[in-house]
Amino acid sequence: MIIEIDNKLISSEIFENKFVCDLNACKGACCVKGDAGAPVTLEEIDILEEELDNIKPFLCPEGIEMLEKSGVFYVDTTNEMVTTLVNNAECAFAVFDPNGIAKCGIEDAYNAGKTTFKKPISCHLYPIRVVDKKEIKIINYDRWDVCDPACALGESLNVKTFRFLKEPIIRAFGAEFYKELEIVDAEISNSTF
């Protein structure tokens, strides 16, 4: 089912599916696997270029080398701007903790108070993917097998995807939009839709 709020078409899967990231299980595979880097906007590219010196101390040497050589983004085979990769594998902004879990160096810099940019919104919103058509945004639930542990944890904790993603949804679309999602969820739950 598709729900329309303002200029947004929203897949009902963000209400129906459960999701809670489980880094201990997936090891941050979303930062490493896939066909391309994380989608980024022109505004995010500008911020990353401006903030790169503040973020570099939180990155691994290979990531820094690729960012200095290739810049913070490239255009992938689908003509989308995405973060630079190291060896066509992990994101250049990925860092690995002692347990081998990939995390975001941008977010580490943010948490340390070195930048006001948390991470690309496409990463923050995942598994929600947004397709921006001229006058409308399409908000979809993306399925990727590396997130099977997150789906299992979400089920066991009974956390709906949109609730797990409250912070990035508000960051991307505002608090009023999130309140509208809560209303829609209540209507779906009460079967008044």
C-alpha positions in Angstrom: 0.0 0.0 0.0 1.2 3.5 -0.7 0.3 6.4 1.6 0.5 10.1 0.5 1.4 12.8 2.9 2.0 16.3 1.4 4.3 15.7 -1.6 5.5 12.3 -0.4 4.5 8.8 -1.4 5.3 6.4 1.4 5.5 2.6 1.2 3.4 1.0 4.0 6.4 -1.3 4.6 8.0 1.3 6.9 5.0 0.7 9.2 4.7 -3.1 8.6 8.3 -4.2 8.8 10.4 -4.2 12.0 14.0 -3.1 12.1 16.7 -2.4 14.6 20.4 -2.3 13.5 22.4 -5.1 15.0 26.0 -4.2 14.4 27.3 -7.2 16.4 25.6 -9.5 13.9 26.1 -7.7 10.6 29.5 -6.1 11.4 28.4 -2.9 9.6 28.2 -4.7 6.3 26.3 -1.7 4.7 29.5 0.3 4.9 31.5 -2.4 3.1 29.2 -4.3 0.7 27.2 -3.2 -2.3 27.7 -2.0 -5.9 28.6 1.6 -5.0 29.2 4.1 -2.2 26.4 5.7 -0.2 24.3 8.2 -2.1 25.1 11.8 -1.4 23.5 15.1 -2.3 25.4 18.2 -3.7 24.9 19.9 -0.4 26.4 16.9 1.5 29.4 16.9 -0.9 30.0 20.5 -0.2 29.9 19.9 3.6 32.2 16.8 3.3 34.7 18.8 1.3 34.6 21.7 3.8 34.7 19.4 6.9 37.2 16.8 5.5 40.2 18.1 7.6 38.0 17.8 10.7 36.9 14.2 9.8 40.3 12.8 8.6 41.7 12.1 12.2 38.8 9.6 12.6 39.5 7.8 9.3 41.8 4.9 8.4 44.9 5.7 6.3 43.5 3.9 3.2 40.3 6.0 3.4 42.3 9.2 3.7 44.5 8.2 0.7 41.5 7.5 -1.5 39.7 10.7 -0.4 42.8 12.8 -1.2 43.3 11.0 -4.5 39.7 10.8 -5.7 37.7 13.3 -3.7 34.7 12.6 -1.4 32.4 11.3 -4.1 32.1 9.8 -7.6 29.3 9.2 -10.1 28.3 5.5 -10.2 27.0 3.4 -13.1 23.4 4.6 -12.4 24.6 8.2 -12.7 24.2 8.8 -8.9 26.6 10.7 -6.8 28.0 8.3 -4.1 30.8 8.3 -1.5 34.3 7.2 -2.6 35.2 3.6 -2.1 38.5 1.9 -1.0 39.4 -0.9 -3.4 35.8 -1.0 -4.8 34.7 -2.3 -1.4 34.2 -0.3 1.8 33.3 3.4 1.9 36.3 5.6 2.3 34.7 7.0 5.4 34.4 3.6 7.1 36.5 2.7 10.1 36.8 -0.6 11.8 36.7 -1.2 15.6 38.8 -3.9 17.3 35.9 -6.4 16.7 36.0 -5.8 13.0 32.8 -3.9 13.0 32.6 -1.2 10.3 31.4 2.2 11.6 31.2 5.7 10.1 34.2 7.9 10.6 32.1 10.9 9.9 29.8 10.0 12.7 32.8 9.4 15.0 33.9 13.0 14.3 30.4 14.2 14.9 30.2 12.4 18.2 33.5 13.9 19.2 32.2 17.4 18.5 34.6 17.9 15.5 31.9 18.4 12.9 28.2 19.3 12.9 27.5 16.9 10.0 26.4 13.5 11.3 26.6 11.4 8.1 25.0 11.3 4.7 21.2 11.2 5.1 21.0 8.1 2.9 23.1 6.2 5.5 21.1 7.6 8.4 17.8 6.7 6.9 18.6 3.2 5.8 16.7 0.9 5.1 14.5 3.8 3.9 15.5 5.0 0.5 14.2 8.2 -1.0 13.7 8.8 -4.7 13.4 12.5 -5.5 11.1 13.1 -8.4 10.6 16.7 -9.5 7.6 17.5 -7.3 7.3 14.4 -5.2 9.5 12.2 -3.0 9.0 8.5 -3.0 9.9 6.9 0.3 10.5 3.2 0.0 11.6 0.3 2.3 14.8 -1.3 0.9 15.5 -5.0 1.4 19.1 -6.1 1.6 20.2 -9.5 3.0 23.0 -7.9 5.0 20.2 -6.4 7.1 18.5 -9.7 7.9 19.9 -9.5 11.5 18.4 -6.0 11.9 15.0 -7.3 10.7 15.2 -10.2 13.2 16.2 -7.9 16.1 13.4 -5.5 15.1 10.9 -8.4 15.2 12.1 -9.6 18.6 12.0 -6.1 20.1 8.8 -5.3 18.1 10.2 -2.0 16.8 8.7 -0.7 13.5 11.1 0.6 10.9 9.8 4.2 11.0 10.0 4.3 14.8 13.6 3.1 14.8 14.4 5.8 12.2 12.7 8.6 14.1 15.8 10.8 14.4 16.8 10.6 10.7 13.2 11.0 9.5 12.9 14.2 11.5 16.3 15.3 10.2 15.3 14.7 6.6 11.6 15.8 6.7 10.8 17.5 9.9 9.0 16.8 13.2 5.6 17.5 11.7 6.1 14.8 9.1 7.1 12.3 11.7 3.9 13.1 13.7 1.9 12.5 10.5 3.6 9.1 10.2 2.5 8.3 13.8 -1.1 9.2 12.9 -0.9 6.9 9.8 0.5 4.1 11.9 -2.3 4.4 14.4 -4.8 4.3 11.6 -3.2 1.2 10.0 -3.0 -0.5 13.5 -6.7 0.3 14.1 -7.6 -0.9 10.6 -9.4 2.4 9.8 -7.4 2.8 6.5 
